[in-house]
Amino acid sequence: MSFITINSETIEQEHLCCAIADKKHQLGVSAKRAWLKEQLSEGHVFRKLDERGKVFIEYAPLEKAWVPIAGDNYLYIYCLWVAGSFKGKGYGAELLNSCLADARKTGKSGVCVVSSKKKKPYLSDKQFFIRNGFKTVDIIGSDYELLALSLDSGTVPHFTDSAKSQRIESNILTIYYSPQCPYIPNCVEQVTAYCQQNSLPLDLIKVDTLEKAKSVPCIFNNWAVFYNGKFETTQLLNEGQLKKLLDQLQL
């Protein structure tokens, strides 16, 4: 099977993998498509298998990547996803190798990605990247790691100081979110409805510029949740997951 790299001429015709046929996420797909259109001119790459399935990689020059990570001349991988019956066929390695080839071709110093010591939802699998030559170059707390593969033995990227704070002044439930992921609008809708029904204060902070993304006060790869001023998770939350999280935090 071959791979397709989406461009400004094909973006309207090609599916975006994550939420192909789920009607409740079509608003999110439209939002992601609009965001992606703007990012393509900034060097953002969305490459996928030429097949109807969740097999894709998404990356951008680190300087233009919507994450609180700093560094010179790196590519940042937002997402590398191979799901369902497509697993075990080498597609993940092929997609990663295509990103590394792009990095070498364009003279990049390396490639980086956010992961965690133990596998967490919506973050890349650390062991996959370690097997492919990546190393831990920065950490936040006891869980979150920045992995990088240097191509020139030069400098490595790092989390920003704001990301390492992992705290905010407000004690109410606070969620930072961006338009990058098709699942986010539905999550925002469900979280908002749950909080309204249970008279729970909620602060939704839309990260809609590069500058805002670079200054988010925690790990961020589309979504970040705070409660009682403390960063809790990057996991997207529907109503049931939010209730479970709050129950755990209020024990």
HELIX and SHEET records of a PDB file:
HELIX    1   1 LYS A   23  HIS A   25  5                                   3    
HELIX    2   2 GLN A   26  LEU A   40  1                                  15    
HELIX    3   3 LEU A   62  LYS A   64  5                                   3    
HELIX    4   4 GLY A   84  PHE A   86  5                                   3    
HELIX    5   5 TYR A   91  LYS A  105  1                                  15    
HELIX    6   6 LYS A  126  ARG A  131  1                                   6    
HELIX    7   7 ASP A  161  SER A  165  1                                   5    
HELIX    8   8 ILE A  184  GLN A  197  1                                  14    
HELIX    9   9 LEU A  210  LYS A  214  1                                   5    
HELIX   10  10 GLU A  239  LEU A  249  1                                  11    
SHEET    1   A 7 PHE A   3  THR A   5  0                                        
SHEET    2   A 7 VAL A  45  LEU A  49 -1                                        
SHEET    3   A 7 VAL A  55  PRO A  61 -1                                        
SHEET    4   A 7 TYR A  74  VAL A  82 -1                                        
SHEET    5   A 7 GLY A 110  SER A 116  1                                        
SHEET    6   A 7 TYR A 144  SER A 150 -1                                        
SHEET    7   A 7 LYS A 135  ILE A 140 -1                                        
SHEET    1   B 2 ILE A  69  ALA A  70  0                                        
SHEET    2   B 2 HIS A 158  PHE A 159 -1                                        
SHEET    1   C 4 LEU A 202  LYS A 206  0                                        
SHEET    2   C 4 LEU A 173  TYR A 177  1                                        
SHEET    3   C 4 TRP A 223  TYR A 227 -1                                        
SHEET    4   C 4 LYS A 230  THR A 233 -1                                        
END                                                                             
